[in-house]
Amino acid sequence: MSEPGGRRRSLVLAICCLSVLLVSLDATILNVALPAMQDDLRSSVSGLQWTLNAYTIVLASLLMPAGSTADRVGRRRIFQLGLALFTGGSALCSLAPTLGWLVIFRMVQATGGSMLTPVAMAILANTFSQPRERARAIGVWGGVVGISMAAGPILGGVLVDAAGWRSVFWLNVPIGLAALILAAMFVPESRAPRARRVDPVGQLLVIVLLGTLTYALIEAPDQGWTSPPIVACLIAATGTLMGFVPYENRRAEPLVEPRLFRSASFSGAVATAVCSFAALGGFLFVNSLYLQRVLRLSALDTGLHLLPMAVLSLLCPPLSGRIVGTRGPRIPLLLAGAGITSSGVLAVAVTRSTHPSAALLHVTYALFGLGFGFVNAPVTTTAVAGLPPARAGVAAAIAATSRQVGSALGIAVIGAAVAAGARPAACWIIAGCGLTVLVLGVLTSGHRVTAAEPSEPTVQARQMTEQTPALPRQDHPARWRL
């Protein structure tokens, strides 16, 4: 297949940007609509948590298999299926008669969303073969993520005030249909020369682990930590995790390669992604409810109050990327941790008051936006630092999945504190997430850490080394220990 012309490549980029716009907008626009949704559907706080986490759990569970399936059966085909499911799921969400149906339709929406972001990235890599053009295309694609995060709270506020919470799902329908039609017309089909094998058992274990753990965290405040369903879920989650690691270690092509976690920089990147996105999910959840329930602001005023966070989340990532490119990931990670921690501490004072000053609110939200804006570039960089190119794609996929896992856990844990009436405790948890990012930035980034990383963390590489004892062993397991 010949390489697409310049005009067609631009169209492919625009189509991929439409897809990421759908997924990214959904992450921020829905939080502003939560109070209106709660009133209309007569939902509890835990019900709101499930509305968000039904999406993030399914997305986290299916991101990696969606990418490998697209490599095998065709990227355009899976991309179109994802657009159809996401668009259809959004339409169904807007019509949901009860909270239970809304949660189910959110899962349909997430199934489609899991096929968009990783597959769109693969389509871009296949369409833009020149490294410089590819870098530009990925930069534009990433910029759409920042724009959608910045526009989400304002757009959500306008839609909710004008037409109700269901309108935030209507917005996805025309965008999704346009992307679906354009993809059929202009996106070329492509497959990987050799796709990774399917790992259905590993996939099932991931779903059970995330589902049972999230259920326990969300429902424990109502049912009690010692109630039989909660204890059963915690036991199931622990047992699944204990079985998952040895099972994946035995597979030649596992869904998640546990050996990668012997790399200090990779483990640090995953932990940082989990903590930073847990803080983001919890921060948006707490403050959307606080601004509308306690301060009695409208949905639009809520979006306007969150604007400092959104703007800095848009402006800081390019600066973070430049610093990572010239000075390494440590400085952005320290700035990220300091910003999120400071915001969490200030939020404790904010949420204890029913009449906080506007200046304090704006500083609190700006600090969080600054911290979160600096975190993504170093996470992506440190995820693959010290790993061979053959493992970079798998490492990036795990890092992307860890973001969704973090968001789900943040909404579950921090939302549970809100449900218990402990908003200050919820903000202390956010501050703790930021402090963890700060500490991880010190411990898992820098030249000493990356210099100690091995060149090939796989069984096959160790076996090859053992067969040639005259050569130095570059991948001795001891070098992977923290």
TORLO-740417 format. One record per residue (C-alpha): residue in one letter; x, y, z. Coordinates in Angstrom, 1 decimal. Layout:
BEGIN
code a	c1 X	c2 Y	c3 Z
...
This chain:
BEGIN
code m	c1 0.0	c2 0.0	c3 0.0
code s	c1 1.4	c2 3.4	c3 -1.0
code e	c1 1.8	c2 6.1	c3 1.5
code p	c1 -1.2	c2 8.5	c3 1.6
code g	c1 -0.8	c2 12.0	c3 0.1
code g	c1 -0.3	c2 15.1	c3 2.2
code r	c1 -4.0	c2 16.2	c3 2.1
code r	c1 -5.2	c2 12.7	c3 3.0
code r	c1 -2.7	c2 12.5	c3 5.9
code s	c1 -4.1	c2 15.8	c3 7.2
code l	c1 -7.6	c2 14.4	c3 7.0
code v	c1 -6.5	c2 11.2	c3 8.8
code l	c1 -5.0	c2 13.4	c3 11.6
code a	c1 -8.3	c2 15.4	c3 11.8
code i	c1 -10.3	c2 12.2	c3 12.1
code c	c1 -8.0	c2 10.9	c3 14.9
code c	c1 -8.3	c2 14.2	c3 16.7
code l	c1 -12.1	c2 14.0	c3 16.6
code s	c1 -11.9	c2 10.6	c3 18.2
code v	c1 -9.6	c2 11.8	c3 21.0
code l	c1 -11.9	c2 14.8	c3 21.5
code l	c1 -14.7	c2 12.5	c3 22.2
code v	c1 -12.8	c2 10.5	c3 24.9
code s	c1 -11.1	c2 13.5	c3 26.5
code l	c1 -14.2	c2 15.7	c3 26.7
code d	c1 -16.1	c2 12.9	c3 28.4
code a	c1 -13.4	c2 12.9	c3 31.2
code t	c1 -14.2	c2 16.5	c3 32.3
code i	c1 -17.5	c2 17.5	c3 30.9
code l	c1 -19.5	c2 14.9	c3 32.9
code n	c1 -18.2	c2 16.0	c3 36.3
code v	c1 -20.0	c2 19.4	c3 36.0
code a	c1 -23.2	c2 17.6	c3 35.3
code l	c1 -23.1	c2 15.3	c3 38.4
code p	c1 -25.3	c2 17.3	c3 40.7
code a	c1 -28.1	c2 17.7	c3 38.1
code m	c1 -27.8	c2 14.0	c3 37.3
code q	c1 -28.1	c2 13.2	c3 41.0
code d	c1 -31.3	c2 15.3	c3 41.4
code d	c1 -32.9	c2 13.9	c3 38.3
code l	c1 -32.1	c2 10.2	c3 38.9
code r	c1 -32.4	c2 10.5	c3 42.7
code s	c1 -28.9	c2 9.0	c3 43.0
code s	c1 -26.7	c2 8.6	c3 46.1
code v	c1 -23.1	c2 9.7	c3 46.0
code s	c1 -22.0	c2 6.1	c3 45.4
code g	c1 -24.3	c2 6.0	c3 42.4
code l	c1 -22.5	c2 9.0	c3 41.0
code q	c1 -19.2	c2 7.2	c3 41.6
code w	c1 -20.5	c2 4.2	c3 39.6
code t	c1 -21.5	c2 6.5	c3 36.8
code l	c1 -17.9	c2 7.6	c3 36.4
code n	c1 -16.1	c2 4.4	c3 37.4
code a	c1 -18.2	c2 2.1	c3 35.1
code y	c1 -16.6	c2 3.9	c3 32.3
code t	c1 -13.0	c2 4.1	c3 33.7
code i	c1 -12.9	c2 0.4	c3 34.8
code v	c1 -14.0	c2 -0.9	c3 31.4
code l	c1 -11.7	c2 1.5	c3 29.7
code a	c1 -8.7	c2 0.4	c3 31.8
code s	c1 -9.5	c2 -3.3	c3 31.3
code l	c1 -9.8	c2 -3.1	c3 27.5
code l	c1 -7.2	c2 -0.6	c3 26.4
code m	c1 -4.4	c2 -3.1	c3 25.8
code p	c1 -6.4	c2 -5.9	c3 24.1
code a	c1 -8.1	c2 -3.3	c3 21.9
code g	c1 -4.7	c2 -2.3	c3 20.5
code s	c1 -3.5	c2 -5.9	c3 19.9
code t	c1 -6.9	c2 -6.8	c3 18.3
code a	c1 -6.6	c2 -3.8	c3 15.9
code d	c1 -3.1	c2 -4.9	c3 14.9
code r	c1 -4.5	c2 -8.3	c3 14.1
code v	c1 -7.8	c2 -7.7	c3 12.3
code g	c1 -7.3	c2 -4.2	c3 11.0
code r	c1 -6.9	c2 -0.8	c3 12.7
code r	c1 -9.5	c2 1.0	c3 10.6
code r	c1 -12.1	c2 -1.7	c3 11.3
code i	c1 -11.6	c2 -1.6	c3 15.1
code f	c1 -11.5	c2 2.2	c3 15.0
code q	c1 -14.8	c2 2.4	c3 13.2
code l	c1 -16.3	c2 -0.2	c3 15.6
code g	c1 -15.1	c2 1.9	c3 18.5
code l	c1 -16.6	c2 5.1	c3 17.1
code a	c1 -19.9	c2 3.3	c3 16.5
code l	c1 -20.0	c2 1.9	c3 20.1
code f	c1 -19.0	c2 5.2	c3 21.7
code t	c1 -21.5	c2 7.2	c3 19.7
code g	c1 -24.3	c2 4.7	c3 20.2
code g	c1 -23.5	c2 4.4	c3 23.9
code s	c1 -23.6	c2 8.2	c3 24.3
code a	c1 -27.0	c2 8.3	c3 22.6
code l	c1 -28.3	c2 5.6	c3 25.0
code c	c1 -26.8	c2 7.4	c3 28.0
code s	c1 -28.8	c2 10.5	c3 27.1
code l	c1 -32.0	c2 8.4	c3 27.2
code a	c1 -31.2	c2 6.4	c3 30.3
code p	c1 -34.4	c2 6.2	c3 32.5
code t	c1 -32.6	c2 5.1	c3 35.7
code l	c1 -29.2	c2 5.1	c3 37.2
code g	c1 -28.7	c2 1.4	c3 36.6
code w	c1 -29.3	c2 1.8	c3 32.9
code l	c1 -27.0	c2 4.8	c3 32.8
code v	c1 -24.2	c2 2.7	c3 34.3
code i	c1 -24.8	c2 -0.1	c3 31.7
code f	c1 -24.8	c2 2.4	c3 28.8
code r	c1 -21.6	c2 4.0	c3 30.2
code m	c1 -20.0	c2 0.6	c3 30.0
code v	c1 -21.0	c2 0.4	c3 26.3
code q	c1 -19.5	c2 3.8	c3 25.8
code a	c1 -16.3	c2 2.8	c3 27.4
code t	c1 -16.0	c2 -0.3	c3 25.3
code g	c1 -16.0	c2 1.9	c3 22.3
code g	c1 -13.6	c2 4.4	c3 23.9
code s	c1 -11.1	c2 1.7	c3 24.6
code m	c1 -10.8	c2 1.2	c3 20.8
code l	c1 -10.2	c2 4.8	c3 20.0
code t	c1 -7.1	c2 6.2	c3 21.8
code p	c1 -4.6	c2 3.3	c3 21.3
code v	c1 -5.9	c2 2.6	c3 17.8
code a	c1 -5.8	c2 6.2	c3 16.7
code m	c1 -2.2	c2 6.4	c3 17.8
code a	c1 -1.3	c2 3.3	c3 15.8
code i	c1 -3.1	c2 4.8	c3 12.7
code l	c1 -1.1	c2 8.0	c3 13.1
code a	c1 2.2	c2 6.1	c3 13.4
code n	c1 1.3	c2 4.1	c3 10.2
code t	c1 0.1	c2 7.2	c3 8.3
code f	c1 3.0	c2 9.5	c3 9.1
code s	c1 6.1	c2 7.4	c3 8.4
code q	c1 8.6	c2 10.3	c3 8.6
code p	c1 9.8	c2 10.9	c3 12.2
code r	c1 9.4	c2 14.7	c3 12.0
code e	c1 6.0	c2 14.6	c3 10.5
code r	c1 4.9	c2 11.9	c3 13.0
code a	c1 6.1	c2 14.0	c3 15.9
code r	c1 4.1	c2 17.0	c3 14.6
code a	c1 1.0	c2 14.9	c3 14.2
code i	c1 1.3	c2 13.4	c3 17.7
code g	c1 1.8	c2 16.9	c3 19.0
code v	c1 -1.4	c2 18.2	c3 17.4
code w	c1 -3.2	c2 15.1	c3 18.6
code g	c1 -2.0	c2 15.7	c3 22.1
code g	c1 -2.9	c2 19.3	c3 21.9
code v	c1 -6.5	c2 18.3	c3 21.3
code v	c1 -6.4	c2 16.5	c3 24.7
code g	c1 -5.4	c2 19.7	c3 26.4
code i	c1 -8.0	c2 21.8	c3 24.6
code s	c1 -10.7	c2 19.3	c3 25.5
code m	c1 -9.7	c2 19.3	c3 29.2
code a	c1 -9.7	c2 23.1	c3 29.2
code a	c1 -13.1	c2 23.4	c3 27.4
code g	c1 -14.8	c2 20.5	c3 29.1
code p	c1 -15.9	c2 22.3	c3 32.4
code i	c1 -17.1	c2 25.4	c3 30.6
code l	c1 -18.9	c2 23.5	c3 27.8
code g	c1 -20.5	c2 21.2	c3 30.4
code g	c1 -21.7	c2 24.1	c3 32.4
code v	c1 -23.3	c2 25.8	c3 29.4
code l	c1 -25.0	c2 22.6	c3 28.2
code v	c1 -26.3	c2 21.6	c3 31.7
code d	c1 -27.7	c2 25.1	c3 32.4
code a	c1 -29.2	c2 25.4	c3 28.9
code a	c1 -30.6	c2 21.9	c3 28.3
code g	c1 -30.0	c2 19.6	c3 31.3
code w	c1 -27.4	c2 16.9	c3 32.1
code r	c1 -28.5	c2 14.7	c3 29.2
code s	c1 -27.2	c2 17.2	c3 26.7
code v	c1 -23.5	c2 16.4	c3 27.6
code f	c1 -24.1	c2 13.0	c3 25.9
code w	c1 -25.9	c2 14.5	c3 22.9
code l	c1 -22.8	c2 16.4	c3 22.1
code n	c1 -20.9	c2 13.2	c3 21.3
code v	c1 -23.4	c2 12.0	c3 18.7
code p	c1 -22.8	c2 14.4	c3 15.8
code i	c1 -19.0	c2 14.4	c3 16.5
code g	c1 -19.0	c2 10.6	c3 16.5
code l	c1 -21.1	c2 10.2	c3 13.4
code a	c1 -18.9	c2 12.7	c3 11.5
code a	c1 -15.7	c2 10.8	c3 12.5
code l	c1 -17.3	c2 7.5	c3 11.6
code i	c1 -18.2	c2 8.6	c3 8.1
code l	c1 -14.9	c2 10.3	c3 7.5
code a	c1 -13.0	c2 7.3	c3 8.8
code a	c1 -14.8	c2 5.0	c3 6.2
code m	c1 -13.8	c2 7.5	c3 3.4
code f	c1 -10.3	c2 8.5	c3 4.2
code v	c1 -8.5	c2 6.3	c3 6.9
code p	c1 -6.4	c2 3.5	c3 5.2
code e	c1 -6.6	c2 0.0	c3 6.5
code s	c1 -3.4	c2 -1.3	c3 8.2
code r	c1 -2.3	c2 -4.3	c3 10.3
code a	c1 0.8	c2 -5.2	c3 12.2
code p	c1 3.2	c2 -7.6	c3 10.5
code r	c1 3.0	c2 -9.7	c3 13.7
code a	c1 0.3	c2 -9.0	c3 16.3
code r	c1 0.7	c2 -10.0	c3 20.0
code r	c1 -1.2	c2 -13.1	c3 21.1
code v	c1 -4.5	c2 -12.8	c3 22.9
code d	c1 -4.4	c2 -13.4	c3 26.6
code p	c1 -8.0	c2 -14.1	c3 27.6
code v	c1 -7.2	c2 -15.4	c3 31.1
code g	c1 -5.0	c2 -12.4	c3 31.9
code q	c1 -7.8	c2 -10.1	c3 30.6
code l	c1 -10.4	c2 -11.8	c3 32.8
code l	c1 -8.2	c2 -11.5	c3 35.9
code v	c1 -7.7	c2 -7.8	c3 35.3
code i	c1 -11.4	c2 -7.2	c3 35.0
code v	c1 -12.1	c2 -9.2	c3 38.2
code l	c1 -9.3	c2 -7.4	c3 40.1
code l	c1 -10.5	c2 -3.9	c3 39.1
code g	c1 -14.2	c2 -4.7	c3 39.5
code t	c1 -14.0	c2 -6.3	c3 42.9
code l	c1 -11.6	c2 -3.8	c3 44.4
code t	c1 -13.6	c2 -0.8	c3 43.1
code y	c1 -16.9	c2 -2.3	c3 44.4
code a	c1 -15.4	c2 -2.7	c3 47.8
code l	c1 -14.0	c2 0.8	c3 47.9
code i	c1 -17.3	c2 2.5	c3 46.7
code e	c1 -19.8	c2 0.4	c3 48.7
code a	c1 -17.9	c2 -0.1	c3 52.0
code p	c1 -19.1	c2 3.3	c3 53.5
code d	c1 -22.7	c2 2.2	c3 53.2
code q	c1 -22.4	c2 -1.6	c3 53.8
code g	c1 -19.5	c2 -1.6	c3 56.2
code w	c1 -16.0	c2 -2.9	c3 55.8
code t	c1 -16.9	c2 -6.2	c3 57.6
code s	c1 -20.0	c2 -6.9	c3 55.7
code p	c1 -19.9	c2 -10.2	c3 53.7
code p	c1 -20.1	c2 -8.7	c3 50.2
code i	c1 -17.2	c2 -6.3	c3 51.0
code v	c1 -15.0	c2 -8.9	c3 52.6
code a	c1 -15.7	c2 -11.3	c3 49.7
code c	c1 -14.7	c2 -8.6	c3 47.2
code l	c1 -11.5	c2 -7.8	c3 49.1
code i	c1 -10.6	c2 -11.5	c3 49.3
code a	c1 -11.3	c2 -11.9	c3 45.6
code a	c1 -9.2	c2 -8.9	c3 44.6
code t	c1 -6.3	c2 -10.1	c3 46.7
code g	c1 -6.5	c2 -13.7	c3 45.4
code t	c1 -6.7	c2 -12.4	c3 41.8
code l	c1 -3.7	c2 -10.3	c3 42.2
code m	c1 -1.7	c2 -13.1	c3 43.7
code g	c1 -2.6	c2 -15.4	c3 40.8
code f	c1 -2.2	c2 -12.8	c3 38.1
code v	c1 1.5	c2 -12.1	c3 38.5
code p	c1 2.7	c2 -15.7	c3 38.4
code y	c1 0.4	c2 -16.5	c3 35.5
code e	c1 1.6	c2 -13.6	c3 33.5
code n	c1 5.2	c2 -14.4	c3 34.2
code r	c1 4.7	c2 -17.8	c3 32.6
code r	c1 3.4	c2 -16.5	c3 29.3
code a	c1 5.6	c2 -15.7	c3 26.4
code e	c1 3.4	c2 -12.7	c3 25.4
code p	c1 1.5	c2 -11.7	c3 28.5
code l	c1 -1.2	c2 -9.0	c3 28.7
code v	c1 1.0	c2 -7.2	c3 31.3
code e	c1 4.6	c2 -8.1	c3 31.5
code p	c1 5.5	c2 -8.2	c3 35.3
code r	c1 9.2	c2 -8.2	c3 34.5
code l	c1 9.0	c2 -4.6	c3 33.3
code f	c1 8.2	c2 -3.6	c3 36.9
code r	c1 11.8	c2 -4.5	c3 37.9
code s	c1 12.8	c2 -1.3	c3 36.2
code a	c1 12.8	c2 1.5	c3 38.8
code s	c1 11.9	c2 4.2	c3 36.2
code f	c1 9.1	c2 2.2	c3 34.7
code s	c1 7.6	c2 1.3	c3 38.2
code g	c1 7.9	c2 4.9	c3 39.1
code a	c1 6.1	c2 6.1	c3 36.0
code v	c1 3.2	c2 3.7	c3 36.6
code a	c1 2.9	c2 4.6	c3 40.3
code t	c1 3.1	c2 8.3	c3 39.3
code a	c1 0.4	c2 7.9	c3 36.7
code v	c1 -1.9	c2 6.1	c3 39.2
code c	c1 -1.4	c2 8.7	c3 41.9
code s	c1 -1.7	c2 11.8	c3 39.6
code f	c1 -4.9	c2 10.5	c3 37.9
code a	c1 -6.3	c2 9.4	c3 41.2
code a	c1 -5.8	c2 13.0	c3 42.4
code l	c1 -7.5	c2 14.3	c3 39.2
code g	c1 -10.5	c2 12.0	c3 39.4
code g	c1 -11.0	c2 12.8	c3 43.0
code f	c1 -10.4	c2 16.5	c3 42.7
code l	c1 -13.0	c2 17.0	c3 39.9
code f	c1 -15.5	c2 14.8	c3 41.8
code v	c1 -15.1	c2 16.6	c3 45.2
code n	c1 -15.0	c2 20.2	c3 43.8
code s	c1 -17.9	c2 19.7	c3 41.3
code l	c1 -20.2	c2 18.6	c3 44.2
code y	c1 -18.7	c2 21.2	c3 46.6
code l	c1 -19.2	c2 24.2	c3 44.2
code q	c1 -22.8	c2 23.3	c3 43.4
code r	c1 -24.0	c2 21.7	c3 46.6
code v	c1 -22.3	c2 23.8	c3 49.2
code l	c1 -21.7	c2 27.1	c3 47.5
code r	c1 -24.9	c2 26.8	c3 45.4
code l	c1 -23.2	c2 27.8	c3 42.2
code s	c1 -24.8	c2 27.0	c3 38.8
code a	c1 -23.2	c2 24.5	c3 36.5
code l	c1 -21.8	c2 27.3	c3 34.3
code d	c1 -20.4	c2 29.1	c3 37.3
code t	c1 -18.8	c2 25.9	c3 38.4
code g	c1 -17.1	c2 25.5	c3 35.0
code l	c1 -15.9	c2 29.1	c3 35.2
code h	c1 -14.4	c2 28.5	c3 38.7
code l	c1 -12.6	c2 25.5	c3 37.4
code l	c1 -11.2	c2 27.5	c3 34.5
code p	c1 -7.8	c2 28.3	c3 36.1
code m	c1 -7.2	c2 24.6	c3 36.5
code a	c1 -8.3	c2 23.9	c3 32.9
code v	c1 -6.2	c2 26.6	c3 31.4
code l	c1 -3.0	c2 25.6	c3 33.2
code s	c1 -3.6	c2 22.0	c3 32.3
code l	c1 -3.5	c2 23.2	c3 28.7
code l	c1 -0.5	c2 25.5	c3 28.9
code c	c1 1.9	c2 23.5	c3 31.0
code p	c1 2.3	c2 20.3	c3 29.0
code p	c1 4.3	c2 21.9	c3 26.2
code l	c1 6.6	c2 23.5	c3 28.7
code s	c1 6.9	c2 20.2	c3 30.6
code g	c1 7.8	c2 18.4	c3 27.4
code r	c1 10.6	c2 21.0	c3 26.6
code i	c1 12.1	c2 20.6	c3 30.1
code v	c1 12.0	c2 16.8	c3 29.8
code g	c1 13.7	c2 17.0	c3 26.5
code t	c1 16.5	c2 19.3	c3 27.8
code r	c1 16.8	c2 18.6	c3 31.5
code g	c1 15.2	c2 15.2	c3 32.0
code p	c1 12.0	c2 14.2	c3 33.8
code r	c1 12.9	c2 15.1	c3 37.4
code i	c1 12.1	c2 18.8	c3 37.4
code p	c1 8.6	c2 18.4	c3 35.9
code l	c1 7.9	c2 15.6	c3 38.3
code l	c1 8.9	c2 17.7	c3 41.3
code l	c1 6.8	c2 20.6	c3 40.0
code a	c1 3.8	c2 18.3	c3 39.4
code g	c1 4.1	c2 16.8	c3 42.9
code a	c1 4.5	c2 20.2	c3 44.6
code g	c1 1.5	c2 21.7	c3 42.7
code i	c1 -0.9	c2 18.8	c3 43.4
code t	c1 0.2	c2 18.7	c3 47.1
code s	c1 -0.2	c2 22.4	c3 47.6
code s	c1 -3.6	c2 22.4	c3 45.9
code g	c1 -4.8	c2 19.5	c3 48.1
code v	c1 -3.7	c2 21.3	c3 51.3
code l	c1 -5.4	c2 24.5	c3 50.3
code a	c1 -8.5	c2 22.6	c3 49.3
code v	c1 -8.8	c2 21.3	c3 52.9
code a	c1 -9.2	c2 24.9	c3 54.0
code v	c1 -11.5	c2 25.7	c3 51.1
code t	c1 -13.9	c2 22.8	c3 51.8
code r	c1 -14.2	c2 23.6	c3 55.5
code s	c1 -15.7	c2 26.9	c3 54.6
code t	c1 -19.1	c2 27.7	c3 53.2
code h	c1 -17.9	c2 31.2	c3 52.1
code p	c1 -14.3	c2 30.9	c3 50.8
code s	c1 -12.8	c2 33.8	c3 49.0
code a	c1 -12.7	c2 33.7	c3 45.2
code a	c1 -9.0	c2 34.3	c3 45.3
code l	c1 -8.4	c2 31.2	c3 47.4
code l	c1 -10.5	c2 29.1	c3 45.1
code h	c1 -8.7	c2 30.3	c3 42.0
code v	c1 -5.3	c2 29.7	c3 43.6
code t	c1 -6.3	c2 26.2	c3 44.7
code y	c1 -7.5	c2 25.3	c3 41.2
code a	c1 -4.6	c2 27.0	c3 39.4
code l	c1 -2.1	c2 25.1	c3 41.5
code f	c1 -3.8	c2 21.8	c3 40.7
code g	c1 -3.8	c2 22.6	c3 37.0
code l	c1 -0.1	c2 23.5	c3 37.1
code g	c1 0.8	c2 20.3	c3 38.9
code f	c1 -1.3	c2 18.1	c3 36.6
code g	c1 -0.1	c2 19.9	c3 33.5
code f	c1 3.5	c2 19.0	c3 34.3
code v	c1 3.0	c2 15.3	c3 35.0
code n	c1 2.1	c2 13.6	c3 31.7
code a	c1 5.3	c2 14.3	c3 29.7
code p	c1 7.7	c2 12.9	c3 32.4
code v	c1 5.4	c2 9.9	c3 33.0
code t	c1 5.5	c2 8.9	c3 29.3
code t	c1 9.3	c2 9.5	c3 29.2
code t	c1 10.2	c2 7.6	c3 32.3
code a	c1 7.9	c2 4.7	c3 31.4
code v	c1 10.2	c2 3.8	c3 28.5
code a	c1 13.5	c2 5.1	c3 30.0
code g	c1 16.1	c2 2.3	c3 30.1
code l	c1 13.9	c2 -0.2	c3 28.2
code p	c1 14.7	c2 -1.5	c3 24.8
code p	c1 12.7	c2 -0.2	c3 21.8
code a	c1 10.9	c2 -3.6	c3 21.5
code r	c1 9.3	c2 -3.0	c3 24.9
code a	c1 8.5	c2 0.7	c3 24.4
code g	c1 5.0	c2 0.1	c3 23.0
code v	c1 4.0	c2 -2.3	c3 25.7
code a	c1 5.4	c2 0.0	c3 28.4
code a	c1 3.4	c2 3.0	c3 27.0
code a	c1 0.3	c2 0.9	c3 26.9
code i	c1 0.6	c2 -0.1	c3 30.5
code a	c1 1.3	c2 3.5	c3 31.5
code a	c1 -1.9	c2 4.6	c3 29.6
code t	c1 -3.9	c2 1.8	c3 31.4
code s	c1 -2.5	c2 2.9	c3 34.8
code r	c1 -3.9	c2 6.4	c3 34.2
code q	c1 -7.4	c2 4.9	c3 34.0
code v	c1 -6.8	c2 2.7	c3 37.0
code g	c1 -5.7	c2 5.7	c3 39.0
code s	c1 -8.8	c2 7.6	c3 38.0
code a	c1 -11.1	c2 4.8	c3 39.0
code l	c1 -9.3	c2 4.3	c3 42.4
code g	c1 -9.3	c2 8.1	c3 43.0
code i	c1 -13.1	c2 8.4	c3 42.4
code a	c1 -13.7	c2 5.3	c3 44.5
code v	c1 -11.5	c2 6.3	c3 47.5
code i	c1 -12.0	c2 10.0	c3 47.5
code g	c1 -15.7	c2 9.7	c3 46.6
code a	c1 -16.1	c2 7.4	c3 49.6
code a	c1 -14.8	c2 10.1	c3 51.9
code v	c1 -17.2	c2 12.6	c3 50.3
code a	c1 -20.1	c2 10.1	c3 50.8
code a	c1 -19.1	c2 9.8	c3 54.5
code g	c1 -19.3	c2 13.6	c3 54.8
code a	c1 -15.5	c2 14.0	c3 55.2
code r	c1 -14.6	c2 16.5	c3 52.5
code p	c1 -11.5	c2 17.7	c3 54.2
code a	c1 -10.3	c2 14.0	c3 54.5
code a	c1 -10.9	c2 13.7	c3 50.8
code c	c1 -8.7	c2 16.7	c3 50.1
code w	c1 -6.0	c2 15.3	c3 52.4
code i	c1 -6.0	c2 12.2	c3 50.2
code i	c1 -5.5	c2 14.4	c3 47.2
code a	c1 -2.6	c2 16.1	c3 48.9
code g	c1 -1.2	c2 12.6	c3 49.8
code c	c1 -1.3	c2 11.6	c3 46.1
code g	c1 0.6	c2 14.8	c3 45.2
code l	c1 3.2	c2 14.1	c3 47.9
code t	c1 3.7	c2 10.6	c3 46.6
code v	c1 4.3	c2 12.0	c3 43.1
code l	c1 6.9	c2 14.3	c3 44.6
code v	c1 8.7	c2 11.5	c3 46.4
code l	c1 8.6	c2 9.3	c3 43.3
code g	c1 10.1	c2 12.1	c3 41.3
code v	c1 13.1	c2 12.1	c3 43.6
code l	c1 13.5	c2 8.4	c3 43.9
code t	c1 12.8	c2 7.1	c3 40.3
code s	c1 14.1	c2 9.8	c3 38.0
code g	c1 17.6	c2 11.1	c3 37.3
code h	c1 20.7	c2 9.7	c3 35.7
code r	c1 21.6	c2 7.3	c3 38.5
code v	c1 18.3	c2 5.4	c3 38.1
code t	c1 18.2	c2 5.2	c3 34.3
code a	c1 21.9	c2 4.3	c3 34.1
code a	c1 21.1	c2 1.2	c3 36.2
code e	c1 18.4	c2 0.0	c3 33.9
code p	c1 19.0	c2 -3.2	c3 32.0
code s	c1 18.8	c2 -3.4	c3 28.2
code e	c1 16.4	c2 -6.3	c3 27.9
code p	c1 14.0	c2 -7.5	c3 30.7
code t	c1 12.8	c2 -10.7	c3 29.2
code v	c1 13.2	c2 -14.4	c3 29.7
code q	c1 14.4	c2 -14.8	c3 26.1
code a	c1 17.2	c2 -12.3	c3 26.6
code r	c1 18.4	c2 -13.9	c3 29.8
code q	c1 18.4	c2 -17.3	c3 28.1
code m	c1 20.5	c2 -15.9	c3 25.2
code t	c1 22.9	c2 -14.4	c3 27.7
code e	c1 23.3	c2 -17.7	c3 29.6
code q	c1 24.1	c2 -19.5	c3 26.3
code t	c1 27.0	c2 -17.1	c3 25.7
code p	c1 28.9	c2 -16.9	c3 29.0
code a	c1 31.9	c2 -15.1	c3 27.5
code l	c1 29.8	c2 -11.9	c3 27.0
code p	c1 29.0	c2 -9.6	c3 29.9
code r	c1 25.5	c2 -10.1	c3 31.4
code q	c1 23.8	c2 -6.8	c3 30.7
code d	c1 20.5	c2 -7.8	c3 32.2
code h	c1 21.3	c2 -9.4	c3 35.5
code p	c1 18.2	c2 -9.4	c3 37.7
code a	c1 20.1	c2 -7.6	c3 40.4
code r	c1 20.3	c2 -4.5	c3 38.3
code w	c1 16.5	c2 -4.3	c3 38.3
code r	c1 16.1	c2 -4.1	c3 42.0
code l	c1 15.2	c2 -0.7	c3 43.5
